[in-house]
Structure formats: structure tokens, C-alpha cells
């Protein structure tokens, strides 16, 4: 009886282990989008005089940049993904 219970528990745990990766979601705020060049976007913003220190995709069409202000504080600024046009805040 105990042997059958142990086998059933092991089988259930194994099946659950296989199912978990198939339902895992990707991170919404990750920079894993290989089709976007974050270094180029950062360089372009800096060339425009924006003191951006990092950029990331924010949704499908928006780039969020962390910008260092003259007093040393950081703020976020939002730009279109394709043209890096500033979005109204």
C-alpha cells in the first residue's frame, strides 16, 4: 500500500515539474528583446544632449530612459521606440 502511494506521489511530482516550465511567463520589464538595440538607443539619446544612463523597453512602443539631472538626481523620461521622440509627460 505504501509502495503504491509513493509511486503515485513521485509520478504526480514529475508531471507537475514538466508542466511548470510550459506555463511560465516572460518578464514584462526585461531587456531580453533581441530585436532592439539598447546601446544604440542610449548613444542616440546621449548624442541629443540627454544625460541618459540606461534605457529599457516599456511596453511594445515605448523606451524608458533613466536620466541624470544637473543636481545629480535621476528621473525617468519616455520616448517612442522607433524615433526616440520624447513623449509628453
C-alpha positions in Angstrom: 0.0 0.0 0.0 2.7 2.5 0.9 4.7 1.5 -2.1 1.8 2.4 -4.4 1.3 5.7 -2.6 5.0 6.6 -3.0 4.9 5.7 -6.7 1.8 7.9 -7.2 3.4 10.8 -5.4 6.6 10.6 -7.4 4.6 10.4 -10.7 2.5 13.4 -9.7 5.6 15.5 -8.8 7.3 14.5 -12.0 4.3 15.6 -14.1 4.0 18.9 -12.2 7.7 19.5 -12.9 7.2 19.1 -16.6 4.1 21.3 -16.7 5.6 24.3 -14.8 8.0 25.5 -17.5 5.3 25.4 -20.1 3.1 27.9 -18.2 5.9 30.2 -17.1 5.6 33.8 -18.4 8.3 36.0 -19.7 9.2 39.1 -17.7 7.4 42.2 -18.8 10.2 44.6 -17.9 13.1 42.7 -19.2 15.6 43.7 -21.8 15.5 40.3 -23.5 14.1 41.6 -26.7 16.9 40.7 -29.1 15.4 42.8 -31.9 16.0 46.1 -30.2 19.5 47.7 -29.8 19.6 49.2 -26.4 23.2 50.5 -26.7 22.3 52.4 -29.9 19.3 54.0 -28.3 21.3 55.0 -25.3 24.0 56.5 -27.5 21.5 58.3 -29.7 19.8 59.9 -26.6 23.2 61.0 -25.3 24.1 62.4 -28.7 21.0 64.5 -28.5 22.2 66.0 -25.2 20.0 63.8 -22.9 22.1 62.5 -20.0 20.6 59.0 -20.1 22.3 56.3 -18.1 20.2 53.4 -19.1 17.3 52.5 -21.4 14.7 49.7 -21.5 11.6 48.8 -23.4 8.4 49.8 -21.6 5.6 48.0 -23.3 5.7 47.5 -27.1 6.3 51.0 -28.4 7.9 53.0 -25.6 11.5 53.3 -24.4 12.0 54.4 -20.8 15.3 56.1 -20.1 16.8 56.9 -16.7 18.2 60.4 -17.0 20.7 62.1 -14.6 19.7 65.7 -13.9 22.2 68.6 -13.3 21.7 68.2 -9.5 22.6 64.5 -9.6 19.1 63.1 -9.2 17.7 60.7 -11.6 14.3 60.8 -13.4 12.6 58.8 -16.0 11.8 60.0 -19.5 9.8 58.2 -22.1 10.4 58.1 -25.8 8.9 56.4 -28.9 10.7 53.2 -29.7 11.4 53.9 -33.3 12.4 57.6 -33.4 13.2 58.3 -29.8 10.8 61.3 -29.9 10.1 62.4 -26.3 6.6 61.6 -25.1 4.6 64.3 -23.3 4.6 63.7 -19.5 
